[in-house]
Amino acid sequence: MPRTARTSRLALAASAASLALLVTACGGSGSDASGPGDGKPVTLTFWSATAGAKETADAFNKTHTDVKVKFSMVPAGPEGVTKLSNAVKGGNAPDVATMDYSALPEYASEGNLEDLTPSSGDLVKKEFPEAVQSLVNLGGSTWAVPFDVTPIQLFYRKDLFKKHGVDVPTTWAAYRTAAEKIHAGDPDVTITNFGGGDPALLSGLAWQAGARWYGTSGDAWKVNIDDPASRKVAAYWDDLLADGLASKTPLWGEGENKERATGKVATIIGAAWSAGNFPVSYPDAKGKWGIAPLPTWDGKASTGMYGGTSYIVPKGSEHTEAAAEFIEWVTTDPAAMTARLSSLKAPSSALPANEGMRAAAAKEFDNSYFGDQDVYTVAGEAADTIVPGWTWGPVQQQVTSVQMAAGGDHTKMLSSGQAKGESAVTDRGLKLDK
C-alpha cells in the first residue's frame, strides 16, 4: 500500500508497568539500502532543536567512517513536530530526530515512527532506568531512545530562608507554612512564581502526586486528567496564588526573571536542566541558591518529570540500522556528551538518562554557583525517586494547547484538558472508556 493510503490502527491493553500501545501500518519499515559494512558510508539526515546537536554530529563524523551525519536545526515544540509530520507525509523525513517524551505516543499512534525494537530495544532495556523506559516502550515495542531524564527539584534562596528562620520544606504542607512565614516577614516576597499556567509543570506535579493522566481498559483509552490526585495539586497552587503567597507573574517571561534575580521569590520549582539557567539568568545571586528534593505529600521521597527529550527514527527512513548506531552513540557514549557540552556558550545541567554519561556531564559543570553543592549528584538522587509507570497519551499536544489557554487557573486547566482529551480521542476514531 502506498504511503498516502497507509492506515494505522491502535490496539491497547493495560499492563502494570506501562501502557500497551501497538501501531500497525500497511507498507514495510525502513531498511539500510546501503548499510554499514558494504564499503560505502551511509549519510544520515538529523533534525533537532537541541543546543549542541550540531557539534555532537560533528564529533560523531570525526570518529566514524561507516556512517556520516548531516545535521539541520529545526524549531522546538509544536512547530517542530508539525514540520516533522509534514516531512513524513511528503516522503522526505530525516533519518533521525529528537522529540519530547510527551509527543511520542501521539506521533507513534499515527504511524509516523519506525519501530526501533529490533535495533534499540535491548539498548533501552539495559542502559536506561525503569522510570524513563515506560515513556519510550509502548505496546511491547520501542519507539525511541531516551536522551535525558528530568526530575523536578526545589531550588531555594538560602539567604531568605535563613533571614526568615525557615527550614527547607520536605512536605507540601511545610512548603505552604514557609510561604506564609516568609511573606509575613516581607510582603514583597512570595514563595515562587506560578502564574500563567505551565501544562508541563502541572503534569509533572500531578505525576508526583500519583496521577495517571492516560490509561487503557480493554481496547479503549481512559483519560484521567481531571482526577482526584491532579485536583489536589491544582487546588493547592490555586490557593497559594489566591492568598498572595505565590506570585501571579507568568512563567517563562521577563517578569519571572526579574523577580527571581532580585530576590522577590524564595524558591523555584524546576527540573534538573534548570540549574544551568541560574548562572546566566541570576548571576548576582551566586552562592545564594541551594537545591533540595521536591516537597512531597506524604514525606516519602518522590518526584515527577518536567520535559525531556528522546531520539526517534521517523517513518520512511531507509537507514534504520545506521540510525540506531548514531542514536546509541549519542545517548550512551560519554564522548557525545563532552562534545555537546563543550560547544555551549552557557552551562547545561541536562541529566543524561544513561547513568554512564553523567560523569562526563558533571565534569563540564561548575558547581561554585550553588556553593559547591554537587548539582549532578543531587539531580541523580532525585531521578531515582521518579514515580514509575507514567505514560503519555495519543492526544497530549491538543490537551496542552487548551490548557495553555486556561489563563493560569490550574483547576480549569484540568477540566478543559479532560474535555479536550476525551473529544480528541474520539475525533481520532479511537475508543474512549468513560
C-alpha positions in Angstrom: 0.0 0.0 0.0 1.4 3.4 -0.9 2.4 5.9 1.9 -0.5 8.2 1.1 -3.0 5.4 1.6 -1.3 3.8 4.7 -3.6 3.5 7.6 -2.8 2.9 11.2 -4.6 1.1 14.0 -4.2 1.4 17.7 -4.7 -1.8 19.8 -4.5 -1.3 23.5 -4.1 -3.4 26.6 -3.1 -2.4 30.1 0.0 -3.7 31.9 1.4 -3.0 35.4 4.5 -1.2 34.1 3.3 0.7 31.1 0.6 1.5 28.6 0.4 -1.1 25.8 0.4 0.7 22.5 0.7 -1.0 19.2 0.9 0.6 15.8 0.4 -1.4 12.7 0.6 0.1 9.2 0.5 -1.0 5.6 3.9 -1.0 3.9 7.2 -2.2 5.1 9.6 -0.5 7.6 12.8 1.2 6.5 15.9 -0.8 5.9 19.5 0.1 5.1 19.8 0.1 1.3 23.5 1.0 1.7 24.3 -0.2 5.2 27.5 -0.2 7.2 29.9 -2.9 6.1 29.4 -2.6 2.3 32.2 -0.2 1.8 30.1 2.8 1.3 29.4 5.2 4.2 25.7 5.9 4.9 24.7 9.5 5.2 22.0 10.2 7.7 19.9 13.3 7.9 19.4 14.5 11.5 16.9 17.1 12.7 16.9 18.6 16.2 16.2 21.8 18.1 18.5 20.9 21.0 21.6 23.0 21.8 24.8 21.3 20.9 23.2 18.9 18.5 25.3 20.1 15.6 28.6 19.8 17.5 27.6 16.3 18.6 27.0 15.3 15.0 30.4 16.8 14.0 32.1 14.8 16.7 30.4 11.6 15.5 31.6 12.3 12.0 35.2 12.6 13.1 35.2 9.2 14.8 33.1 7.1 12.5 33.7 6.1 8.9 30.8 3.9 8.1 28.1 6.4 8.9 28.0 10.2 8.4 25.5 12.6 9.8 24.2 15.7 8.1 22.6 18.0 10.7 19.7 20.6 10.4 18.4 22.8 13.1 14.6 22.8 13.3 12.1 24.7 15.5 11.3 23.5 19.0 7.9 22.5 20.4 4.7 22.0 18.3 6.2 23.9 15.3 9.0 21.4 15.0 6.6 18.4 15.4 4.4 19.8 12.7 7.4 20.3 10.4 8.4 16.7 11.0 4.9 15.4 10.4 4.7 17.2 7.1 8.1 15.7 6.1 6.9 12.2 6.9 3.7 12.7 4.8 5.8 14.2 2.0 8.2 11.3 2.0 11.2 13.5 2.8 11.6 12.9 6.6 15.0 12.8 8.2 16.6 9.6 9.3 16.9 10.7 12.9 15.2 13.4 15.0 14.7 14.4 18.6 11.2 14.5 20.2 9.7 15.4 23.6 8.5 12.4 25.5 5.0 13.9 25.7 4.6 13.8 21.9 5.8 10.2 21.4 2.5 8.2 21.8 0.6 10.6 19.6 3.3 10.5 16.9 3.7 6.7 17.1 0.0 6.0 17.0 -0.3 8.0 13.8 2.2 5.6 12.1 4.9 8.3 11.9 7.7 6.3 13.6 9.9 3.3 12.8 9.7 0.5 15.3 13.1 0.5 17.0 12.6 -2.8 18.9 15.0 -4.8 16.7 17.8 -2.2 16.7 17.4 -0.5 20.0 15.1 -2.5 22.3 17.8 -4.2 24.2 19.8 -1.0 24.5 16.9 0.8 26.2 16.3 -2.2 28.5 19.9 -2.5 29.6 21.1 1.1 29.6 18.2 3.3 30.9 16.2 3.5 34.2 12.8 2.0 34.5 11.0 5.3 35.1 12.0 6.5 31.6 11.6 3.2 29.8 7.8 3.5 30.2 7.9 6.7 28.1 9.5 5.1 25.1 8.4 1.4 25.3 4.8 1.3 24.2 2.8 -1.8 23.4 5.8 -4.1 23.7 7.7 -2.1 21.2 10.5 0.5 21.5 9.7 3.7 19.6 12.5 6.0 20.8 15.8 6.0 22.8 15.9 8.3 25.9 18.3 11.2 26.0 17.7 12.9 29.3 15.7 12.4 32.5 14.1 15.5 34.1 13.3 15.1 37.8 11.5 18.1 39.3 13.5 19.7 42.2 13.3 22.5 44.6 15.6 25.5 44.2 15.6 27.8 47.2 17.2 31.0 48.4 19.4 30.0 51.3 19.8 33.6 52.5 16.0 34.3 52.5 15.3 31.0 54.3 17.9 31.9 57.0 16.6 35.5 57.3 13.1 34.4 58.0 14.0 31.3 60.1 12.6 28.8 57.7 13.8 25.3 57.2 13.8 23.6 53.8 10.4 22.1 53.5 10.1 18.3 52.9 6.3 18.3 52.5 3.8 20.5 50.6 2.2 21.4 53.9 5.5 22.7 55.2 6.1 24.5 51.9 2.9 26.5 52.5 3.9 27.2 56.1 7.2 28.5 54.8 5.4 30.6 52.2 3.2 32.2 54.9 6.2 32.9 57.2 8.4 34.5 54.5 5.5 36.6 53.1 4.6 37.8 56.6 8.2 38.8 57.2 8.4 40.6 53.9 5.2 41.2 51.9 7.3 41.9 48.8 8.5 38.3 48.7 6.4 35.3 47.7 7.4 31.6 47.8 7.7 31.3 44.0 6.2 32.5 40.6 3.4 30.2 39.4 1.3 32.4 37.2 0.1 31.9 33.6 -0.1 28.1 33.8 2.5 25.7 32.6 0.9 22.4 31.5 4.2 20.6 31.5 4.9 21.6 35.1 1.4 20.9 36.2 1.5 17.4 34.7 4.9 16.7 36.5 3.5 17.7 39.8 0.4 15.6 39.2 2.7 12.7 38.3 4.4 13.1 41.6 1.0 13.0 43.4 0.1 9.7 41.9 -2.0 10.8 38.9 -2.1 8.8 35.7 -3.5 11.0 33.0 -3.8 8.2 30.5 -4.6 4.5 30.7 -6.5 1.8 29.0 -9.4 -0.5 29.6 -9.5 -3.4 27.1 -9.2 -1.7 23.7 -10.3 1.7 24.8 -8.4 4.7 26.1 -9.0 6.2 29.5 -8.4 9.9 30.0 -7.9 10.7 33.7 -6.6 14.3 33.6 -9.2 15.7 36.0 -8.6 13.0 38.6 -8.5 13.5 42.4 -4.7 13.5 42.6 -4.4 16.2 40.0 -7.2 18.2 41.5 -5.4 18.2 44.8 -2.3 19.6 43.1 -4.3 22.2 41.2 -6.3 23.3 44.3 -3.1 23.7 46.3 -1.4 26.0 43.8 -4.6 27.9 43.0 -5.0 28.6 46.8 -1.4 29.8 47.1 -2.0 32.2 44.2 -5.3 33.4 45.6 -3.8 34.0 49.0 -0.9 36.0 47.5 1.7 33.5 48.7 2.8 32.7 45.2 3.4 35.3 42.5 0.9 35.5 39.6 3.7 36.7 37.3 3.6 34.4 34.3 6.2 31.7 34.0 8.7 31.9 31.1 8.6 35.7 30.8 10.8 38.8 31.6 8.8 39.5 34.8 9.6 36.0 36.1 13.3 36.5 35.5 13.2 39.9 37.2 11.5 38.6 40.3 13.9 35.7 40.6 17.0 37.8 40.0 16.1 40.4 42.6 15.1 38.1 45.5 11.3 38.6 45.2 10.7 34.8 45.2 12.2 32.4 47.7 12.0 29.2 45.6 11.8 28.0 42.1 10.1 24.7 41.1 12.3 23.5 38.3 13.9 20.4 36.8 17.5 19.0 36.6 18.0 21.1 33.5 17.0 24.3 35.3 20.3 24.5 37.2 22.2 25.6 34.1 20.0 28.6 33.7 20.9 30.1 37.1 24.4 31.4 36.4 23.2 33.1 33.3 19.9 34.4 34.4 20.7 35.4 38.0 24.5 35.9 38.1 24.4 38.3 41.1 22.8 35.6 43.3 25.8 33.3 43.1 26.1 31.3 46.3 22.6 32.2 47.5 20.7 29.4 45.8 20.6 25.8 47.0 18.9 22.7 45.6 16.8 20.2 47.5 14.4 17.3 46.8 10.9 18.4 45.8 8.5 18.5 48.8 6.1 15.6 48.8 2.5 15.0 50.0 3.4 12.2 52.5 7.0 12.9 53.4 8.3 10.0 51.3 10.8 10.9 48.6 9.2 11.1 45.1 9.0 13.3 42.1 7.7 13.6 38.6 9.3 14.8 35.4 9.3 18.2 33.7 10.0 17.9 30.0 12.6 15.5 28.5 13.9 14.5 25.1 14.3 11.3 23.1 15.8 10.2 19.8 13.4 8.8 17.1 13.6 7.4 13.6 10.8 8.9 11.5 8.7 6.6 9.3 10.3 6.0 5.9 13.9 6.1 6.8 15.9 3.7 4.6 18.8 3.6 7.1 17.4 2.3 10.3 20.5 0.3 11.3 22.8 3.2 10.7 20.4 5.5 12.6 20.5 3.1 15.5 24.3 3.2 15.5 24.3 7.0 15.7 21.5 7.0 18.4 23.3 4.6 20.6 26.5 6.7 20.4 24.7 10.0 21.1 22.8 8.6 24.1 25.4 6.4 25.8 28.9 7.4 24.8 30.5 10.0 27.1 32.3 11.5 24.1 29.0 12.6 22.8 28.1 14.4 26.0 31.5 16.0 26.1 31.1 17.3 22.5 27.7 18.6 23.2 28.5 20.5 26.4 31.9 21.8 25.4 30.3 23.6 22.5 27.8 25.5 24.5 28.3 29.2 25.4 26.0 28.8 28.5 26.3 25.9 31.0 23.9 22.9 30.7 22.8 20.8 33.6 20.7 18.3 31.5 20.8 15.0 33.3 21.6 12.1 30.9 19.1 9.3 31.2 22.1 6.9 30.8 24.0 6.8 34.1 27.3 6.2 32.3 27.0 9.6 30.6 26.6 11.5 33.8 30.2 11.7 34.9 31.1 13.4 31.6 28.2 15.8 32.1 29.2 16.6 35.7 32.8 17.3 34.7 31.7 20.2 32.5 29.5 21.9 35.1 30.9 24.5 37.5 29.2 23.9 40.9 30.5 27.0 42.5 27.3 28.9 41.7 25.5 26.7 44.2 28.1 26.9 46.9 29.9 23.8 45.6 26.8 21.7 46.0 27.2 18.8 43.6 24.4 19.5 41.1 24.6 16.2 39.2 24.7 14.1 42.3 21.6 15.9 43.7 19.8 15.5 40.3 20.8 11.8 40.1 19.4 11.2 43.5 16.2 12.9 42.5 16.0 10.8 39.3 16.0 7.7 41.5 12.7 8.8 43.1 10.7 9.5 39.9 7.4 7.7 40.3 7.4 4.9 37.7 4.7 3.9 35.3 3.7 7.3 33.9 3.0 7.4 30.2 1.6 10.0 27.8 -1.5 9.6 25.6 -2.2 9.9 21.9 -3.7 13.5 22.1 -1.5 15.3 24.6 -0.4 18.0 22.2 -4.0 19.1 21.8 -4.6 18.9 25.6 -1.6 21.1 26.1 -2.9 23.7 23.8 -6.3 24.1 25.6 -4.6 24.1 29.0 -2.3 26.9 28.0 -5.5 28.9 27.1 -6.9 28.4 30.6 -5.4 31.6 31.9 -3.4 30.1 34.8 -6.4 28.7 36.6 -5.0 25.2 37.3 -8.3 23.7 38.2 -9.7 24.9 34.9 -6.6 23.5 33.1 -7.6 20.1 34.4 -11.3 20.3 33.4 -10.6 21.8 30.0 -7.8 19.2 29.4 -10.1 16.4 30.4 -12.8 17.6 27.9 -10.3 18.1 25.1 -8.6 14.8 25.8 -11.9 12.9 25.6 -13.1 14.7 22.4 -9.7 14.4 20.7 -9.6 10.6 21.3 -13.0 10.1 19.7 -12.2 12.5 16.9 -9.2 10.3 16.0 -11.5 7.4 15.8 -10.2 5.7 18.9 -12.3 4.1 21.5 -12.9 6.0 24.8 -13.7 4.4 28.1 -15.6 6.9 30.2 
